[in-house]
Amino acid sequence: ALLPMANVAVIDYTLEFLTATGVEETFVFCCWKSAEIKEHLQKSKWCRHTSPNTVRFVTSDLYRSLGDVLRDVDAKSLVRSDFILVTGDVVSNFNISKALEEHKLRRKMEKNVSVMTMIFKESSPGHHARCKEDDIVIAMDSATNRVLHYQRTQGLKRFRFPMSLFQNSIENVEVRHDLLDCHISICSPQVAELFTDNFDYQTRDDFVRGLLVNEEVLGNQIHMHVTTEEYGAHICNLLMYEAVCSDIIRRWVYPLTPEMNFSDDKNQSYTHSKHNIYRGVDVSLGHGSVLEENVLIGQGTVIGSNCSVKNSVIGQNCRIGDKVVLDGAFLWDRVHIADNVEICHSVICDEAEVKEKVKLKPHCVLSSQVVIGPGITLSEGTVISLHPPDEEEDDDDEFSDDSGVNKEESKVKLKGYNKKDVGSEGRGYLWKADDKNEEDEEQRQSLWGPAINSEEESESDSDLSMGSEEPDSRAASPQLDDIKVFQNEVLGTLQRGEEENISCDNLVLEINSLKYAYNIGLKEMMQVLSKVILEFPLQQLDANLDSQNYFSALLPLLKNWTPLFKNYIKRASDHLNALFAIEEFFLEHDSLCTSIAKVLMTFYQLEILEEDVILNWFSLRDTSDKGRQLRKNQRLQKFIQWLEEAEEESSDGDQD
């Protein structure tokens, strides 16, 4: 929220958008860095008595997701009428009044059936402001703008739609892949209530999928509004940060342009000249230096001689030496750049220093107060921070304010900086994820968005990447003891369900409450559910069942509990987590391995698992020796061959 976007905090753009659209009261929900956000807003125009938009702060250490916030909204009865839901990193000049009128009219005509209107901007695939991890495909009723199907596309090679979309009474089903999700939603008060009723809803995507899957049961609908001219974007990584900054400087977000000073900050006064050059007060430009195009320079900044600057944003009170080349550089406040430095498409945070003859390749990030150089080149994607990579601390801001700088000084005495990484006079640590910490690697990549895989890699890796597309929003994974207790609770629930003939809908409610109580993520949820059901015949009948009798006992259970799986298996990563759990079960019970093909066939025939994910799972290279041995099972290989042939026939039929 406090990320400087063209030298203005992102949250100021969000509040300006809400105020311009007529919002008179805004609740800002904060968890991490709440004190800094509150301090920033209290000093801004939003907290003056003249502000038409009253800003209220709600903070809690317990907020870990949007779901937690909306459940708190419902518990405190903070909203009693329609409201606008946005994240604190939305930049938009969208006039929402027409969409709001449509939303209210639908609710009046359809007796509160429509609970949400999602705002999208028409934007062709490949547009610079479209983010791969936010890419979507939507099926809609073109007559009513009702959302029928909503799917993230990251990591997918093909789109799958339920046949029911094309078999119902809707005459005009339109499939669209030309939409940018603005992350702006008009919501009814029922939205907060639905989050309370469904503890497994943690994100807006969870909510949308849940309502679309259970639309006939719940009777709720989601609609959409598409704008073609106005601007809206969500800053989810540094590629989007760069794209939106550039759009602001190029005046695509008018009237939110730098010289308008919409934040009413005395330090944000700029003059605008041709080629989109914006200069603040007391800016000094040395002899022979050229500001080519799309450049914003904050007040008090001094630029030396013979420099070249284009497509860049420079903060306040920066010092830039001679013969410096900046192309797509984003310098925050009080940055020092020495002579003969080249910076390309990188972010330099507050008070960082780059010494002489340093070259930064694209997509580098220097955290606050980092020192680099002299005379080194940072390769593409390098991230340098004052946070030691081997220190186990609470999540800190890796690229904004390094609040623990004073603490780091004592740590330096114990472990010096690697001069190969930061230079002979450098100060900082290379953020380099080791092989054992995949989360750090995912986090490093997420700064600039997901990389584009080659065709060869995407075949086997595409569905794996879906696991990072929408991580469970909770901050920490549950402890192993909690998972074991949760597993026993799920087993007890299913045993009671079998004995008392409890419906799957009621079982889902019970399991969801357990999932929330034990802080279980979606990944652990799929693993536990799969393991419990696969082990059910062994625990209820005989632990020494042979392969044939085991499958005979399992088959009716899978048929009865298919709705349970379908309730939780929605994304490609969910399919893969279920397959990993199935594989783990058969590795632990090798006497039953001959039935794995029948089990997978049943999962496939019941439409629990999709064929392309099964094929991707089978072709995974980074598996254990036992996993590779399992894949040599002749019956399993025949099943995989049958799937491949069926897929080829399906592809040939589509081409015909």
C-alpha positions as CSV (number, residue, x, y, z in Angstrom):
1,A,0.0,0.0,0.0
2,L,2.9,2.4,0.7
3,L,4.9,1.4,-2.4
4,P,5.8,4.7,-4.2
5,M,4.0,4.8,-7.5
6,A,5.4,7.7,-9.5
7,N,6.5,9.1,-6.2
8,V,3.0,8.8,-4.6
9,A,2.0,5.9,-2.3
10,V,-0.2,3.4,-4.1
11,I,-2.9,3.6,-1.4
12,D,-3.4,7.3,-2.3
13,Y,-4.4,6.3,-5.8
14,T,-6.9,3.8,-4.4
15,L,-8.4,6.4,-2.1
16,E,-8.6,9.0,-4.9
17,F,-10.4,6.5,-7.1
18,L,-12.9,5.7,-4.4
19,T,-13.5,9.4,-3.5
20,A,-13.9,10.4,-7.1
21,T,-16.6,7.8,-7.6
22,G,-18.6,9.1,-4.7
23,V,-17.6,7.0,-1.8
24,E,-18.1,8.8,1.5
25,E,-16.8,6.3,4.0
26,T,-13.8,3.9,3.6
27,F,-12.7,1.2,5.9
28,V,-9.0,0.4,5.6
29,F,-8.2,-3.0,7.0
30,C,-4.5,-3.6,8.0
31,C,-2.4,-6.2,9.6
32,W,1.2,-6.0,8.6
33,K,2.8,-2.5,8.7
34,S,-0.5,-1.1,10.0
35,A,1.2,1.6,12.1
36,E,3.1,2.9,9.1
37,I,0.0,2.9,6.9
38,K,-2.1,4.7,9.6
39,E,0.7,7.3,10.1
40,H,0.9,8.0,6.4
41,L,-2.9,8.4,6.0
42,Q,-3.2,10.6,9.1
43,K,-0.7,13.0,7.5
44,S,-2.6,13.0,4.2
45,K,-5.6,14.9,2.9
46,W,-7.8,11.9,3.6
47,C,-7.9,12.6,7.3
48,R,-8.5,16.3,7.1
49,H,-11.9,17.6,8.2
50,T,-12.5,18.9,4.6
51,S,-12.2,15.4,3.1
52,P,-15.4,14.2,1.5
53,N,-14.4,10.6,2.2
54,T,-14.1,9.6,5.9
55,V,-11.3,7.1,6.3
56,R,-11.6,4.6,9.2
57,F,-8.8,2.2,10.3
58,V,-9.4,-1.4,11.4
59,T,-6.3,-3.3,12.5
60,S,-5.8,-6.8,13.8
61,D,-2.9,-9.2,14.1
62,L,-5.4,-12.0,13.2
63,Y,-6.0,-10.9,9.6
64,R,-4.3,-13.4,7.3
65,S,-6.6,-13.1,4.3
66,L,-9.5,-11.3,2.7
67,G,-11.8,-14.0,4.2
68,D,-10.7,-13.1,7.7
69,V,-11.4,-9.5,7.1
70,L,-14.9,-10.0,5.7
71,R,-15.8,-12.4,8.5
72,D,-14.8,-9.7,10.9
73,V,-16.9,-7.2,8.9
74,D,-19.9,-9.5,9.3
75,A,-19.3,-10.1,13.0
76,K,-19.1,-6.3,13.7
77,S,-21.9,-5.4,11.3
78,L,-19.8,-2.8,9.7
79,V,-21.8,-2.7,6.4
80,R,-25.5,-2.8,5.9
81,S,-25.8,-1.8,2.3
82,D,-23.9,-2.4,-1.0
83,F,-20.1,-1.7,-0.7
84,I,-17.1,-1.5,-3.0
85,L,-14.3,-4.1,-2.3
86,V,-10.8,-3.2,-3.5
87,T,-7.3,-4.1,-2.5
88,G,-5.0,-1.2,-1.4
89,D,-2.9,-1.5,-4.5
90,V,-5.5,-0.6,-7.2
91,V,-4.9,2.3,-9.6
92,S,-7.9,3.4,-11.5
93,N,-9.8,6.4,-13.0
94,F,-12.9,4.3,-13.5
95,N,-16.3,5.9,-13.0
96,I,-18.2,3.2,-11.2
97,S,-21.6,4.9,-11.1
98,K,-23.0,3.0,-14.2
99,A,-21.8,-0.4,-12.9
100,L,-23.3,0.5,-9.5
101,E,-26.7,1.4,-11.0
102,E,-26.7,-1.9,-13.0
103,H,-25.9,-3.8,-9.8
104,K,-28.7,-2.2,-7.8
105,L,-31.2,-2.7,-10.6
106,R,-30.3,-6.4,-10.8
107,R,-30.8,-6.8,-7.1
108,K,-34.1,-5.0,-7.2
109,M,-35.4,-7.0,-10.2
110,E,-34.0,-10.4,-9.1
111,K,-34.8,-10.1,-5.4
112,N,-31.2,-9.9,-4.2
113,V,-30.0,-12.9,-6.2
114,S,-26.9,-11.1,-7.6
115,V,-24.4,-10.6,-4.8
116,M,-21.4,-9.3,-6.6
117,T,-20.5,-7.3,-9.7
118,M,-16.8,-7.7,-10.8
119,I,-15.2,-4.9,-12.8
120,F,-13.0,-5.8,-15.8
121,K,-11.2,-3.7,-18.4
122,E,-11.0,-4.8,-22.0
123,S,-7.4,-5.6,-22.7
124,S,-6.0,-7.9,-25.4
125,P,-3.7,-10.9,-24.5
126,G,-0.1,-9.8,-24.4
127,H,-0.8,-6.2,-23.4
128,H,1.9,-4.8,-21.1
129,A,-0.5,-4.2,-18.3
130,R,-1.8,-7.8,-18.2
131,C,-0.1,-9.9,-15.6
132,K,0.4,-13.7,-16.2
133,E,-0.5,-14.6,-12.7
134,D,-3.7,-12.5,-12.8
135,D,-4.7,-13.8,-16.3
136,I,-8.2,-15.2,-16.5
137,V,-10.7,-16.7,-18.9
138,I,-14.4,-16.1,-18.3
139,A,-17.6,-17.6,-19.7
140,M,-20.6,-15.2,-19.4
141,D,-24.2,-14.8,-20.4
142,S,-23.8,-12.0,-22.9
143,A,-27.5,-11.0,-22.5
144,T,-27.3,-10.5,-18.7
145,N,-23.5,-10.2,-18.0
146,R,-23.9,-13.0,-15.6
147,V,-20.6,-14.9,-14.9
148,L,-21.0,-18.6,-15.6
149,H,-17.4,-19.8,-15.4
150,Y,-14.2,-18.1,-14.0
151,Q,-10.7,-19.6,-14.3
152,R,-7.1,-18.5,-13.8
153,T,-5.0,-19.4,-16.8
154,Q,-1.5,-19.3,-15.4
155,G,0.2,-22.7,-16.2
156,L,-2.6,-24.0,-18.3
157,K,-2.1,-25.3,-21.8
158,R,-5.8,-25.6,-22.5
159,F,-9.0,-24.3,-21.0
160,R,-11.7,-26.7,-19.7
161,F,-15.4,-25.7,-19.3
162,P,-18.2,-27.7,-17.8
163,M,-20.5,-29.2,-20.4
164,S,-23.4,-27.8,-18.4
165,L,-22.5,-24.3,-19.7
166,F,-23.6,-25.3,-23.2
167,Q,-26.5,-27.5,-22.2
168,N,-28.6,-25.2,-20.2
169,S,-31.2,-22.7,-21.4
170,I,-28.8,-19.8,-21.9
171,E,-28.8,-18.9,-25.6
172,N,-25.7,-16.7,-25.8
173,V,-22.7,-18.0,-23.9
174,E,-19.6,-15.8,-24.5
175,V,-16.1,-17.0,-23.6
176,R,-13.7,-14.1,-23.1
177,H,-9.9,-14.0,-22.7
178,D,-9.6,-10.3,-23.4
179,L,-10.2,-9.0,-19.9
180,L,-8.0,-7.5,-17.3
181,D,-9.2,-8.1,-13.7
182,C,-9.2,-4.6,-12.0
183,H,-9.8,-6.2,-8.6
184,I,-12.7,-3.9,-8.0
185,S,-16.0,-5.5,-6.9
186,I,-19.3,-4.1,-6.0
187,C,-20.7,-6.3,-3.2
188,S,-24.0,-6.8,-1.4
189,P,-24.0,-7.2,2.4
190,Q,-24.6,-10.9,1.7
191,V,-21.0,-11.3,0.6
192,A,-19.7,-10.9,4.2
193,E,-22.3,-13.3,5.4
194,L,-21.3,-15.9,2.8
195,F,-17.7,-15.7,3.9
196,T,-18.9,-16.3,7.5
197,D,-20.9,-19.3,6.4
198,N,-18.0,-20.8,4.4
199,F,-14.8,-20.9,6.5
200,D,-12.8,-22.2,3.6
201,Y,-13.3,-19.0,1.6
202,Q,-10.0,-17.1,2.0
203,T,-9.7,-15.2,-1.2
204,R,-12.1,-13.6,-3.6
205,D,-11.3,-16.4,-6.1
206,D,-12.4,-18.9,-3.4
207,F,-15.7,-17.0,-3.1
208,V,-16.3,-16.7,-6.8
209,R,-15.6,-20.4,-7.5
210,G,-17.6,-21.5,-4.5
211,L,-20.7,-19.5,-5.6
212,L,-20.4,-20.6,-9.3
213,V,-20.1,-24.3,-8.3
214,N,-23.0,-24.1,-5.8
215,E,-25.1,-21.6,-7.7
216,E,-28.1,-23.9,-8.0
217,V,-28.0,-24.8,-4.3
218,L,-27.3,-21.3,-2.9
219,G,-29.3,-19.4,-5.4
220,N,-26.7,-16.6,-5.7
221,Q,-25.2,-15.2,-8.9
222,I,-22.2,-13.1,-9.8
223,H,-22.3,-10.5,-12.6
224,M,-19.6,-8.5,-14.4
225,H,-19.1,-5.0,-15.9
226,V,-16.6,-4.3,-18.7
227,T,-15.1,-1.0,-19.4
228,T,-13.3,-0.3,-22.7
229,E,-11.9,3.2,-22.3
230,E,-11.2,3.8,-18.6
231,Y,-8.1,2.6,-16.7
232,G,-7.8,0.0,-13.9
233,A,-4.9,-2.1,-12.7
234,H,-3.8,-4.1,-9.7
235,I,-0.1,-4.0,-8.6
236,C,0.6,-7.7,-7.9
237,N,4.4,-7.7,-8.8
238,L,7.1,-5.4,-10.0
239,L,6.3,-6.0,-13.7
240,M,2.9,-4.5,-13.0
241,Y,4.6,-1.8,-10.9
242,E,6.7,-0.9,-13.9
243,A,3.8,-1.0,-16.3
244,V,1.5,1.1,-14.2
245,C,4.2,3.7,-13.4
246,S,4.8,4.0,-17.1
247,D,1.1,4.4,-17.8
248,I,0.8,7.2,-15.2
249,I,3.7,9.1,-16.8
250,R,2.3,8.6,-20.2
251,R,-1.0,10.0,-19.0
252,W,-3.2,7.0,-19.5
253,V,-4.6,7.4,-16.0
254,Y,-5.7,11.0,-16.5
255,P,-6.6,12.9,-14.4
256,L,-4.3,11.0,-12.0
257,T,-1.1,12.6,-13.5
258,P,2.0,13.8,-11.6
259,E,1.5,17.5,-12.2
260,M,-2.1,17.4,-10.9
261,N,-0.8,16.7,-7.4
262,F,-4.1,15.0,-6.5
263,S,-2.6,13.9,-3.1
264,D,-2.3,17.6,-2.2
265,D,1.3,17.0,-1.0
266,K,3.4,20.2,-1.0
267,N,6.4,18.0,-2.0
268,Q,4.7,16.7,-5.1
269,S,4.7,19.8,-7.2
270,Y,5.8,19.1,-10.8
271,T,6.0,21.0,-14.1
272,H,5.1,19.0,-17.2
273,S,6.9,19.5,-20.6
274,K,6.9,17.8,-23.9
275,H,7.9,14.1,-24.2
276,N,6.3,13.6,-20.8
277,I,9.1,15.1,-18.8
278,Y,8.1,16.0,-15.2
279,R,10.4,18.1,-13.0
280,G,9.9,18.8,-9.3
281,V,11.1,21.9,-7.4
282,D,14.8,22.6,-7.1
283,V,15.8,19.9,-9.6
284,S,19.3,20.4,-11.0
285,L,20.4,19.0,-14.4
286,G,24.1,19.0,-15.3
287,H,25.6,20.1,-18.6
288,G,25.1,17.7,-21.5
289,S,22.6,15.5,-19.6
290,V,19.5,14.5,-21.6
291,L,16.0,13.7,-20.4
292,E,14.8,11.8,-23.4
293,E,11.1,10.8,-22.7
294,N,8.8,9.6,-20.0
295,V,10.8,10.8,-17.0
296,L,9.7,12.0,-13.5
297,I,12.2,13.7,-11.2
298,G,11.3,14.5,-7.5
299,Q,12.2,17.7,-5.8
300,G,15.7,18.4,-4.7
301,T,17.3,15.8,-7.0
302,V,20.7,16.7,-8.5
303,I,21.8,15.0,-11.8
304,G,25.4,15.3,-13.0
305,S,26.7,16.0,-16.5
306,N,26.4,13.9,-19.6
307,C,23.7,11.6,-18.3
308,S,21.0,9.9,-20.2
309,V,17.6,9.3,-18.6
310,K,14.5,7.8,-20.2
311,N,11.4,5.9,-19.1
312,S,12.4,6.3,-15.4
313,V,11.1,7.7,-12.1
314,I,13.5,9.4,-9.7
315,G,12.5,10.2,-6.2
316,Q,13.2,13.2,-4.0
317,N,16.7,14.4,-2.9
318,C,18.6,11.9,-5.0
319,R,22.2,12.5,-6.1
320,I,23.2,11.2,-9.5
321,G,26.8,11.4,-10.8
322,D,28.2,12.0,-14.2
323,K,27.9,9.8,-17.3
324,V,25.0,7.8,-15.8
325,V,22.6,5.9,-18.0
326,L,19.1,5.2,-16.6
327,D,16.6,3.3,-18.7
328,G,13.5,2.0,-17.0
329,A,15.0,2.7,-13.6
330,F,12.8,3.4,-10.5
331,L,14.8,5.2,-7.9
332,W,13.1,6.0,-4.6
333,D,14.0,8.8,-2.2
334,R,17.6,9.8,-1.2
335,V,19.3,7.4,-3.6
336,H,23.0,8.0,-4.4
337,I,24.3,7.0,-7.8
338,A,28.0,7.5,-8.6
339,D,29.7,8.2,-11.9
340,N,29.6,5.8,-14.9
341,V,26.7,3.7,-13.7
342,E,24.2,1.9,-15.9
343,I,20.8,0.9,-14.6
344,C,18.2,-0.9,-16.7
345,H,14.6,-1.8,-15.7
346,S,15.5,-2.1,-12.0
347,V,14.2,-0.8,-8.6
348,I,16.5,1.1,-6.2
349,C,14.9,1.6,-2.8
350,D,15.3,4.5,-0.3
351,E,18.8,5.6,0.7
352,A,20.6,2.9,-1.4
353,E,23.9,3.7,-2.9
354,V,25.4,2.6,-6.2
355,K,29.1,3.3,-6.5
356,E,31.3,4.0,-9.6
357,K,31.2,1.8,-12.7
358,V,28.4,-0.5,-11.6
359,K,26.0,-2.0,-14.1
360,L,22.6,-3.4,-13.2
361,K,21.0,-5.8,-15.7
362,P,17.2,-5.9,-15.9
363,H,15.0,-6.8,-13.0
364,C,17.4,-6.1,-10.2
365,V,16.2,-4.9,-6.8
366,L,18.4,-3.0,-4.2
367,S,16.7,-2.8,-0.8
368,S,16.9,0.3,1.4
369,Q,20.4,1.4,2.5
370,V,22.1,-1.3,0.4
371,V,25.5,-0.3,-1.0
372,I,26.8,-1.8,-4.3
373,G,30.2,-1.5,-5.9
374,P,32.4,-0.2,-7.2
375,G,33.1,-1.8,-10.6
376,I,30.7,-4.8,-10.5
377,T,27.9,-6.0,-12.7
378,L,24.7,-7.5,-11.2
379,S,23.2,-10.2,-13.4
380,E,19.5,-10.1,-14.3
381,G,17.0,-10.7,-11.5
382,T,19.5,-10.0,-8.7
383,V,18.0,-9.0,-5.3
384,I,20.2,-7.4,-2.6
385,S,19.0,-6.8,0.9
386,L,20.4,-6.0,4.3
387,H,18.5,-8.9,5.7
388,P,20.9,-11.9,6.2
389,P,19.6,-14.9,4.2
390,D,20.3,-17.4,7.0
391,E,18.6,-15.4,9.8
392,E,15.3,-16.9,10.9
393,E,13.1,-13.8,11.6
394,D,9.6,-12.7,11.1
395,D,8.7,-11.7,7.6
396,D,10.4,-8.4,6.9
397,D,10.1,-6.0,4.0
398,E,12.7,-7.2,1.6
399,F,12.5,-4.2,-0.7
400,S,11.0,-1.3,1.1
401,D,12.3,-0.1,4.4
402,D,14.4,-2.7,6.2
403,S,13.1,-1.7,9.6
404,G,15.7,-3.9,11.2
405,V,18.8,-2.1,9.9
406,N,20.2,-1.2,13.3
407,K,20.0,-4.9,14.3
408,E,21.8,-5.8,11.2
409,E,24.9,-3.8,12.2
410,S,25.6,-6.2,15.0
411,K,25.1,-9.2,12.8
412,V,27.6,-7.9,10.3
413,K,30.3,-8.3,13.0
414,L,29.5,-12.0,13.1
415,K,29.2,-12.5,9.3
416,G,30.7,-10.1,6.8
417,Y,29.3,-9.2,3.4
418,N,30.3,-11.3,0.4
419,K,32.4,-8.9,-1.7
420,K,31.8,-11.0,-4.8
421,D,28.1,-10.2,-4.5
422,V,28.2,-6.6,-3.5
423,G,31.6,-5.2,-4.4
424,S,34.6,-4.3,-2.3
425,E,32.8,-1.4,-0.6
426,G,29.4,-3.0,-0.8
427,R,26.9,-3.5,2.0
428,G,24.2,-6.2,1.6
429,Y,23.4,-9.8,1.1
430,L,22.4,-11.6,-2.1
431,W,18.9,-12.9,-1.8
432,K,19.6,-16.4,-3.2
433,A,17.1,-19.2,-2.5
434,D,18.8,-22.5,-1.8
435,D,17.4,-25.8,-3.1
436,K,15.9,-26.6,0.2
437,N,13.7,-23.5,0.4
438,E,11.3,-23.4,-2.5
439,E,9.2,-20.7,-0.9
440,D,12.1,-18.2,-1.0
441,E,12.6,-19.0,-4.7
442,E,8.9,-18.5,-5.4
443,Q,8.9,-15.3,-3.5
444,R,12.0,-14.0,-5.4
445,Q,10.3,-14.8,-8.7
446,S,7.0,-13.3,-7.7
447,L,8.7,-9.8,-7.3
448,W,8.8,-9.5,-11.1
449,G,6.0,-12.1,-11.9
450,P,6.2,-15.7,-13.2
451,A,8.7,-16.5,-15.9
452,I,7.5,-17.8,-19.3
453,N,8.4,-21.5,-19.6
454,S,9.6,-23.0,-22.8
455,E,7.2,-25.4,-24.6
456,E,9.3,-28.4,-23.4
457,E,9.2,-27.3,-19.7
458,S,5.5,-26.3,-19.7
459,E,4.3,-29.8,-20.5
460,S,5.4,-31.2,-17.1
461,D,5.7,-28.0,-15.1
462,S,2.6,-26.1,-16.0
463,D,0.3,-27.6,-13.4
464,L,3.0,-27.5,-10.8
465,S,3.3,-23.7,-11.2
466,M,-0.4,-23.4,-10.3
467,G,0.5,-24.1,-6.7
468,S,2.1,-20.7,-6.4
469,E,-0.6,-18.9,-8.3
470,E,-3.0,-18.8,-5.4
471,P,-1.3,-19.8,-2.3
472,D,-3.4,-20.3,0.8
473,S,-3.6,-16.9,2.4
474,R,-2.6,-17.9,5.9
475,A,0.8,-16.8,7.1
476,A,2.2,-20.1,8.3
477,S,1.7,-23.8,7.6
478,P,0.0,-25.8,10.3
479,Q,2.2,-27.8,12.7
480,L,2.5,-31.6,12.1
481,D,0.6,-32.3,15.3
482,D,-2.3,-30.1,14.1
483,I,-2.3,-32.0,10.8
484,K,-2.4,-35.4,12.6
485,V,-5.3,-34.2,14.9
486,F,-7.1,-32.8,11.8
487,Q,-6.7,-36.1,10.0
488,N,-8.2,-38.0,12.9
489,E,-11.1,-35.6,13.1
490,V,-11.8,-36.0,9.4
491,L,-11.6,-39.8,9.8
492,G,-14.1,-39.6,12.6
493,T,-16.4,-37.3,10.6
494,L,-16.4,-39.7,7.6
495,Q,-17.0,-42.7,9.9
496,R,-20.0,-41.0,11.4
497,G,-21.1,-40.0,8.0
498,E,-21.0,-43.6,6.8
499,E,-22.8,-44.9,9.9
500,E,-25.5,-42.2,10.0
501,N,-25.8,-41.8,6.2
502,I,-25.0,-38.0,6.4
503,S,-25.1,-36.1,3.1
504,C,-22.0,-34.9,1.5
505,D,-23.2,-31.3,1.8
506,N,-23.3,-31.6,5.6
507,L,-19.9,-33.4,5.6
508,V,-18.4,-30.5,3.7
509,L,-19.7,-28.1,6.3
510,E,-18.2,-30.1,9.1
511,I,-14.8,-30.6,7.4
512,N,-14.7,-26.9,6.5
513,S,-15.2,-26.0,10.2
514,L,-12.4,-28.4,11.1
515,K,-10.1,-27.0,8.4
516,Y,-10.6,-23.5,9.7
517,A,-10.2,-24.5,13.3
518,Y,-6.8,-26.2,12.7
519,N,-5.6,-23.6,10.2
520,I,-5.2,-26.1,7.4
521,G,-4.2,-24.9,4.0
522,L,-5.7,-26.2,0.7
523,K,-2.6,-28.3,0.0
524,E,-2.8,-30.1,3.3
525,M,-6.5,-30.4,3.0
526,M,-6.3,-32.4,-0.2
527,Q,-3.5,-34.6,1.1
528,V,-5.4,-35.4,4.3
529,L,-8.8,-36.0,2.6
530,S,-7.2,-38.3,0.0
531,K,-5.2,-40.3,2.5
532,V,-8.2,-40.7,4.9
533,I,-10.5,-42.0,2.2
534,L,-7.9,-44.3,0.7
535,E,-7.1,-45.8,4.1
536,F,-10.7,-46.1,5.1
537,P,-11.2,-49.7,3.9
538,L,-8.0,-50.8,5.8
539,Q,-9.1,-49.2,9.1
540,Q,-12.8,-50.3,8.9
541,L,-12.3,-53.8,7.5
542,D,-8.9,-55.4,7.5
543,A,-5.4,-54.0,7.4
544,N,-4.3,-57.1,5.5
545,L,-6.7,-56.9,2.6
546,D,-5.4,-58.1,-0.7
547,S,-5.4,-55.8,-3.7
548,Q,-8.6,-57.1,-5.3
549,N,-10.7,-57.0,-2.0
550,Y,-9.2,-53.6,-1.2
551,F,-10.4,-52.0,-4.4
552,S,-13.9,-53.7,-4.1
553,A,-14.2,-52.1,-0.7
554,L,-12.9,-48.7,-1.9
555,L,-15.1,-48.3,-5.0
556,P,-18.5,-47.7,-3.3
557,L,-16.8,-45.2,-0.9
558,L,-15.3,-43.2,-3.9
559,K,-18.7,-43.1,-5.5
560,N,-20.5,-42.0,-2.3
561,W,-17.8,-39.3,-1.5
562,T,-17.2,-38.0,-5.0
563,P,-18.9,-34.6,-4.1
564,L,-16.4,-34.3,-1.3
565,F,-13.5,-34.4,-3.7
566,K,-15.2,-32.1,-6.2
567,N,-15.8,-29.5,-3.5
568,Y,-12.1,-29.1,-2.9
569,I,-10.5,-30.1,-6.3
570,K,-11.0,-27.1,-8.5
571,R,-7.5,-25.9,-9.6
572,A,-4.8,-27.8,-11.4
573,S,-2.7,-27.7,-8.3
574,D,-5.5,-29.4,-6.3
575,H,-5.6,-32.3,-8.8
576,L,-1.8,-32.6,-8.5
577,N,-1.9,-32.6,-4.6
578,A,-4.5,-35.4,-4.7
579,L,-2.3,-37.4,-7.1
580,F,0.7,-36.9,-4.8
581,A,-1.4,-38.2,-1.9
582,I,-2.5,-41.2,-3.9
583,E,1.1,-42.0,-4.9
584,E,2.2,-41.6,-1.3
585,F,-0.5,-44.1,-0.1
586,F,0.5,-46.8,-2.6
587,L,4.2,-46.3,-1.8
588,E,3.4,-46.9,1.9
589,H,1.2,-49.9,1.0
590,D,3.2,-51.6,-1.7
591,S,1.2,-54.8,-1.4
592,L,-1.7,-52.9,-2.9
593,C,0.2,-51.3,-5.8
594,T,-1.4,-53.5,-8.4
595,S,-4.7,-51.7,-7.8
596,I,-3.4,-48.2,-8.4
597,A,-4.4,-48.3,-12.1
598,K,-8.0,-49.2,-11.1
599,V,-8.1,-46.5,-8.5
600,L,-6.8,-43.8,-10.9
601,M,-9.3,-45.0,-13.5
602,T,-12.1,-44.6,-11.0
603,F,-11.0,-41.1,-10.1
604,Y,-10.9,-40.3,-13.8
605,Q,-14.3,-41.9,-14.6
606,L,-16.0,-40.1,-11.7
607,E,-14.6,-36.8,-13.1
608,I,-12.6,-36.2,-9.9
609,L,-9.2,-36.0,-11.7
610,E,-8.5,-34.7,-15.2
611,E,-6.6,-36.7,-17.8
612,D,-4.0,-34.0,-18.6
613,V,-3.0,-33.6,-14.9
614,I,-2.7,-37.4,-14.5
615,L,-0.5,-37.5,-17.6
616,N,1.6,-34.6,-16.2
617,W,1.9,-36.4,-12.8
618,F,3.1,-39.6,-14.5
619,S,5.7,-37.8,-16.5
620,L,7.3,-35.9,-13.6
621,R,11.0,-36.4,-13.6
622,D,11.9,-35.1,-10.1
623,T,10.4,-38.1,-8.2
624,S,11.9,-40.6,-5.8
625,D,13.4,-44.0,-6.7
626,K,10.2,-45.6,-5.3
627,G,8.1,-43.2,-7.3
628,R,9.9,-44.2,-10.5
629,Q,9.5,-47.8,-9.7
630,L,5.8,-47.3,-9.1
631,R,5.5,-45.8,-12.6
632,K,6.9,-49.0,-14.0
633,N,3.8,-50.9,-12.9
634,Q,2.5,-52.5,-16.1
635,R,-1.2,-51.9,-15.4
636,L,-0.5,-48.3,-14.6
637,Q,1.5,-47.9,-17.8
638,K,-1.4,-49.4,-19.8
639,F,-3.8,-47.0,-18.2
640,I,-1.5,-44.1,-19.0
641,Q,-1.2,-45.3,-22.6
642,W,-5.0,-45.5,-22.8
643,L,-5.3,-41.9,-21.6
644,E,-2.7,-40.7,-24.1
645,E,-4.5,-42.5,-27.0
646,A,-7.9,-41.1,-25.8
647,E,-6.3,-37.6,-25.7
648,E,-4.9,-37.9,-29.2
649,E,-8.3,-39.1,-30.6
650,S,-9.9,-36.1,-28.8
651,S,-7.4,-33.7,-30.4
652,D,-7.9,-35.3,-33.8
653,G,-11.7,-34.9,-33.5
654,D,-11.3,-31.3,-32.5
655,Q,-9.2,-30.6,-35.6
656,D,-11.7,-32.3,-37.8
